[in-house]
Structures are given as C-alpha cells and as structure tokens.
Amino acid sequence: MRISFVRLRLLTSLAAAAFLHFPAQAQNPASVPIVLHAARLLQVDTGVLLQPGEVLVEGDRIRAVGASVDHPAGARIFDLGDTTLLPGLIDAHIHLFLHPGAEDLQTVEESVPWRTLLAADAARADLMAGFTAERDMGTEGAGSADTAIRNAIDQGLIPGPRLRVSGNAIDILGGHEDANRYNPAQHVLSNADYANTVEQLVEVMREQHKQGSDFAKIYETGPDKVADGQLHTPYQYTAAQLTAAVAEALRLGVVVAVHAQGEPGTLYAAQAGVASIEHATQLSDETMRLMREKHIPAVPTFTIFEYFAAHAATAAAAAREQALLDVKIREFKRQLAAGIPFAVGSDVGPFPHSTQARELTLMVRYGMKPLAALRADLIEGARLLGWEGQIGQLKPGFYADIIAVPGNPVDDISVTERVSFVMKGGRIVRP
C-alpha cells in the first residue's frame, strides 16, 4: 500500500508519541518489510544522487537501495515526497549530561539521578533531530550513569541514538575540569576522574572499563587563552603518558580520545596514536603529518565556540570567546589544506540538544565542501565509533538508520538542520 506524505505525518506523529512510553519492539513489526520512497537518495561514499530513491528495509537492516527496489507483497510503502534520503547523522562529540547554563553549577547543584533523567530526554531529542549514533564525551561528574542510558536505549526502554560512552573524562589534579574556582575547604569534586601518573591513568581506565565505558576520554590541554592572535594552552600529560594510556586501551579493546586545543598537547596526542583529537584548534605541521599518517581525525566542534561567543555573560567574555573562534576558523583552513581527516562533533549539551546539525553548516561555511562534510560525519564518524560497515551509508546489510531532509544537502548542507523523518534500526521514530 502507498501512504501519502501528509497522512504519513499524522500516523508517524502518533507513532513517535507512543515511542516515548513503550519499548522500541512495539513499533514497526520486524516481519513487515518497509519501502521508503523519496525524490532523491544520496550515496555518500560516491556522491551519486539517485532521483528518485528507494530503500527496502527488512527487520533492522537495509536489504536493497536504488532508484527503484523490489516491493515485497504486504510491504508498507512510505512516500516521503520532495525529500532526500540520507543515513542517520552521527555526532562524535556530545554531552548528554549537560544542558545550557553554568556547567560547573549543574554538576554541583543537580543530583546524578536528576541529571540522568535529563540525559534520557536529551538522547530522545537528539534522535528526533536525526542523530541515530553518538559518542558521549564525558558525563561531567556523573560517573558511569551514561552506561545506564546506553543500556536502556539498547534494550528499547527509552528512545535514543546508538551510543558509545566514556563515563567521566580523565584529568590531572587542578586540570581542565577540576573545581578550581571554589573554596578548597569545601572539597568540591572534580567533573573528571583524577589521574596524575601513568599508574593512575591505567587504574582509572580499568575502573571505568569495569563500569561499562566504551572508550576513554582524556583532557590533554587547558586552560586556553588567545594573545596577539595566537592560542596558548598548557599540556597536561606527556607523550609518554598518553602512549601508556593508548597501550592500556588497546589491551582493553577500546580507544582513547583526547580534548586537545593546541600545541604541544596536540602533538603529544598524535605521537601517542590516539583515536581522535577533539577541538583541535591549533595543529602544527608535524602534528598534521602524524594525523594523516596514522589516520587520526580532528573533531573541530565549531558550534560550541559559536554558542559561547554569542551567549557570553559579559562583553569581555564575548570578546575572549570570539577571539578563540577566530583563531579556530583561521587554523581550520590550514587543516583543510593539509588534508587531515575530520569527523563531525558538536559538543552539544552546553547548547540545546537537537540543534547540533549546525556543526555541518559551520564546517561548510568555513571551507569544507558539503559532500566532504557529510563524509566526515557519516563515513569517518562510523569508523571512529567502531561501527564501520554497519552505519553511515545506505547500503544492503547496513543498519536501517535513515533520515529524510528537504532539498539537496549537497547544494545546501543546512537542510540537515530540518530533518523531517527518522528511522533507527528499521523502526520509524519521527514522521
């Protein structure tokens, strides 16, 4: 049967509302094949735009893709109208346990149970915006609570993206996420787990792994300041210490991602062979050479820098944030010219969840081609999250994580900010 786009909106609005209260298994019976039809379908790896485009979904997997696919008897056929079918978006840098407002006060004033409830709502919001896979880069003091969110999503208890989680990030005493501004006599806890030596790094990583983490996040630089147009950011761990962390991660079967704004911390991270360099505002020629050689992607996170500059509490703070963003834009153009790999991560949390597709818009605004940005998001993102060959492309055998956007994202990448249809694992979650 063929269902009109208008009627589809009504039916799937009801389905999406029900999804908030019932396990995912209640939606879209796996025994019924689904055919999605749209005006266009983008094959991200080749850049080929099929017009029209169709996807046959059976169970949680894609079975066929083309301008026309087989319509099995009894299949549900959804006509999505003048839209483009894409793989579900990937955000490689999120914070489910943060929301707009003073980050340090959230972690002090809000209980972990309350923050976990907010995180569940954030996961739902991100999924409805088309993000079907994400990497949570630290709970900011909520420990392994992200493991519970991930597991609840996997079991169909709550809606949300596929998740890779780190638990708390790892930091030195007095480091980037320590409670440095508070009265020491109050013993305010750090937002991260302390590790000052190689032995402590290994011990913390093992404890986090026991608690369910999928990877380790380490703070390598901070605090940051810009003087005379140049970024200055002290490192926290030596290359040898980071190398030991990477070796321990390899033993555990996981990886290490680092928060590293600039040199020499970014160089130490590249020398150690981390999985990704988050923010990556300043990269030397040698750092970029190593990133190309070892295929270490930068994750720029422009959106959080833009948000902080626009929402600073004072004019002086806004000027500081804008100066940092200006350096970032300038350096990003150098990085593009150097040909390093990129993934897409927004640092959403301090700005509203569900709005992070703006990261793609900003990466294109500052010099990346739209198709290259989509490949960074979907192909590189799938590899970085450890789901290469399973998500990030519309191909037979891949998970049926599929979205629809108006227009053509290769012409206008900002259409990714206006997702109108979301399917995750063969189940429709948004009209």
Summary of the structure (lengths in Angstrom):
residues: 431
radius of gyration: 21.4
end to end distance: 17.4
largest distance: 70.9
contacts: 1593
relative contact order: 0.16
helix: 37%
strand: 22%
